[in-house]
Amino acid sequence: MTFSLLLLLVACDATNPARTAIEQKKAPPVEQVAEDTWTCPMHPEIRTHEPGICPKCSMDLIKVQPRKEAP
């Protein structure tokens, strides 16, 4: 019974369109990022316009390199 309830909760959460929309807003595609954007290698949802450290894990932020499109 407990396993079935847990399975149902996980399935409902994974198919929740509101959650999917929120997750898509966390990290914009690289090609939409400004030239001087810094992010955490472990937490790509962390974005800033200045170098620094990640507030979640204290790693140094790295500069985002714009993705070049193939010809």
C-alpha positions as CSV (number, residue, x, y, z in Angstrom):
1,M,0.0,0.0,0.0
2,T,2.7,2.5,1.0
3,F,4.8,1.6,-2.1
4,S,1.8,2.2,-4.4
5,L,1.1,5.6,-2.8
6,L,4.7,6.6,-3.1
7,L,4.7,5.5,-6.8
8,L,1.5,7.5,-7.4
9,L,3.0,10.6,-5.8
10,V,6.2,10.4,-7.9
11,A,4.3,9.9,-11.1
12,C,2.0,12.8,-10.4
13,D,4.9,15.1,-9.6
14,A,6.8,14.1,-12.7
15,T,3.9,14.9,-15.0
16,N,3.0,18.2,-13.3
17,P,3.1,20.9,-16.1
18,A,3.5,23.7,-13.6
19,R,6.7,22.1,-12.3
20,T,8.0,21.5,-15.8
21,A,7.5,25.2,-16.6
22,I,9.3,26.3,-13.5
23,E,12.2,24.0,-14.2
24,Q,12.5,25.4,-17.8
25,K,12.7,29.0,-16.4
26,K,15.6,28.2,-14.1
27,A,18.4,28.1,-16.6
28,P,18.0,29.9,-19.9
29,P,19.6,28.4,-23.0
30,V,23.2,29.4,-23.4
31,E,22.6,31.3,-26.6
32,Q,20.2,33.6,-24.8
33,V,22.7,34.6,-22.1
34,A,24.5,37.9,-22.2
35,E,28.2,38.1,-22.8
36,D,29.2,38.7,-19.2
37,T,27.2,36.0,-17.3
38,W,28.7,33.8,-14.6
39,T,27.3,30.5,-13.4
40,C,28.1,27.7,-11.0
41,P,29.4,24.4,-12.6
42,M,27.3,22.4,-10.1
43,H,24.2,24.7,-10.0
44,P,23.5,26.1,-13.5
45,E,20.4,27.9,-12.2
46,I,22.7,30.3,-10.4
47,R,23.4,33.2,-12.7
48,T,25.0,36.6,-12.1
49,H,26.7,39.3,-14.1
50,E,29.8,39.4,-11.9
51,P,32.3,36.7,-10.9
52,G,32.0,35.4,-7.4
53,I,31.1,32.3,-5.5
54,C,28.0,30.1,-5.5
55,P,25.7,30.7,-2.6
56,K,24.8,27.0,-2.5
57,C,28.2,25.3,-2.6
58,S,30.8,28.1,-2.4
59,M,32.5,27.0,-5.7
60,D,33.9,29.8,-7.9
61,L,31.5,30.9,-10.6
62,I,32.7,30.4,-14.2
63,K,32.0,32.6,-17.2
64,V,29.4,31.4,-19.6
65,Q,30.7,31.0,-23.1
66,P,28.0,31.7,-25.8
67,R,27.3,28.7,-27.9
68,K,28.3,29.1,-31.5
69,E,25.7,27.8,-34.0
70,A,26.9,25.3,-36.6
71,P,27.0,26.7,-40.2
